[in-house]
Amino acid sequence: MDPPVEQTEAKKNQNEASKDSPSASENTNSRYRLLLSVIEKSFTQSHQSIANDAHGTIVDAYGDLTSLFASENDEKGIETLTTLLMGTLERIHDSFTSSNNSESSSLLGKLLQEQNILELLQKVETCIDDVDKTEQDWKKKETGDSQSAKEAIDMAPPPPSF
């Protein structure tokens, strides 16, 4: 038994659309790389923000106690603590963002894998594809209805003249 014509047409249209558009896995991988990029950019911006105000942060946090870290080169101890803070921050930042030419080898990549981010992105991609397909089907139906109405108007006899 043959499938209904609508189903056959839908499959044909879906196959044609899939030839023109990137595959779901390509889109998922692209979204994954974009997500990594956004997270890494936010880490970098946070790092820069902290670095720009590290001196003030140390003074706010330690107050007069910074003198406990004083040395010959740093009478108040503020530069010593700032250097310590920035060194620690650099190591943390590097451990999250360094990748050795592989997105999944960084700590961030590993954390995203543990959270099954690729699976979640695949679900998002499937939802997007479903919405796109529904929208295309609706537009085709709307075009067909419009065409059908035009044909009906053209076929209707002209109104009687009085």
C-alpha positions in Angstrom: 0.0 0.0 0.0 1.4 3.4 -1.0 1.8 6.2 1.5 -0.5 9.2 1.1 0.7 11.8 -1.5 1.1 14.4 1.3 3.6 12.2 3.2 5.5 11.4 0.0 5.7 15.1 -0.8 6.8 16.0 2.7 9.6 13.5 2.6 10.7 14.7 -0.8 10.7 18.3 0.4 12.5 17.4 3.6 15.2 15.5 1.6 15.6 18.5 -0.7 15.9 20.9 2.2 18.4 18.7 4.0 20.7 18.8 0.9 20.7 22.6 1.0 21.1 23.1 4.7 23.9 21.9 7.0 23.4 18.7 8.9 22.1 18.8 12.5 25.5 17.5 13.7 27.3 20.3 11.9 24.9 22.8 13.5 25.4 21.2 16.9 29.2 21.3 16.6 29.0 24.9 15.4 26.8 25.8 18.4 29.2 24.0 20.8 32.2 25.9 19.4 30.2 29.1 19.8 29.2 28.2 23.4 32.9 27.5 24.2 33.9 30.8 22.6 31.3 32.8 24.6 32.2 31.2 27.9 35.9 31.7 27.3 35.3 35.3 26.3 33.3 35.8 29.6 36.2 34.3 31.5 38.6 36.6 29.8 36.5 39.7 30.4 36.0 38.7 34.1 39.8 38.2 34.4 40.4 41.6 32.9 37.9 43.2 35.2 39.5 41.7 38.3 42.9 42.6 37.0 41.9 46.2 36.5 40.7 46.6 40.1 43.0 44.1 41.8 44.8 46.8 43.8 41.5 48.2 45.1 40.1 44.8 45.9 43.2 43.9 48.0 42.9 47.2 49.9 39.2 46.6 50.5 39.6 43.0 51.5 42.7 43.3 53.8 42.7 47.0 54.8 45.6 47.6 57.2 46.5 43.9 57.3 48.2 44.2 54.0 51.3 45.4 56.0 51.7 41.8 57.2 52.8 41.0 53.6 55.3 44.0 53.4 58.8 43.5 52.1 61.7 45.7 51.1 60.3 46.4 47.7 56.7 46.7 48.9 56.3 48.6 52.2 52.5 48.2 52.4 52.3 44.6 51.0 49.6 45.6 48.5 51.7 44.8 45.4 52.8 41.4 46.9 49.1 40.4 47.5 48.1 41.8 44.1 50.8 39.7 42.4 49.7 36.6 44.4 46.0 37.2 43.5 46.8 37.7 39.8 49.1 34.7 39.7 46.4 32.5 41.1 43.8 34.0 38.8 46.1 33.4 35.8 46.5 29.7 36.7 42.8 29.2 37.1 42.0 31.1 33.9 44.6 29.1 32.0 43.4 25.7 33.4 39.9 26.5 32.1 40.7 27.9 28.7 44.0 26.2 27.6 43.1 23.5 25.1 46.3 22.2 23.5 44.5 22.4 20.1 41.5 20.4 21.2 38.3 21.9 22.4 37.5 18.9 24.6 40.9 18.7 26.3 40.5 21.9 28.3 38.9 21.8 31.7 36.0 23.8 30.4 35.5 21.3 27.5 35.6 18.4 30.0 33.1 20.1 32.2 30.8 20.7 29.3 31.1 17.0 28.3 30.3 15.9 31.8 27.1 18.0 31.6 26.2 16.3 28.3 26.2 19.7 26.5 26.4 18.1 23.1 23.2 16.1 23.8 21.4 19.2 25.0 22.6 21.1 21.9 21.4 18.3 19.7 17.9 18.6 21.3 17.9 22.3 20.7 18.9 21.7 17.1 16.1 19.1 16.7 13.6 21.6 18.1 14.8 24.3 15.7 14.5 21.9 12.8 10.9 20.9 13.9 9.9 24.6 14.1 11.4 25.3 10.7 9.6 22.3 9.2 6.3 23.3 10.8 6.8 26.9 9.5 7.6 25.6 6.0 4.6 23.4 6.0 2.3 26.2 7.2 3.7 28.5 4.4 3.1 25.9 1.8 -0.4 25.3 3.0 -1.1 29.1 3.1 0.3 29.5 -0.4 -1.9 26.6 -1.6 -5.0 28.1 0.1 -4.3 31.5 -1.5 -3.7 29.9 -4.9 -6.9 27.9 -4.5 -8.9 31.0 -3.6 -7.5 32.9 -6.6 -8.5 30.0 -8.9 -12.0 29.8 -7.4 -12.4 33.6 -8.0 -11.2 33.2 -11.6 -13.5 30.3 -12.3 -16.6 32.1 -10.8 -19.0 33.6 -13.3 -19.0 37.4 -13.3 -21.7 39.1 -11.3 -24.8 40.0 -13.2 -25.0 43.5 -14.4 -28.1 45.5 -13.7 
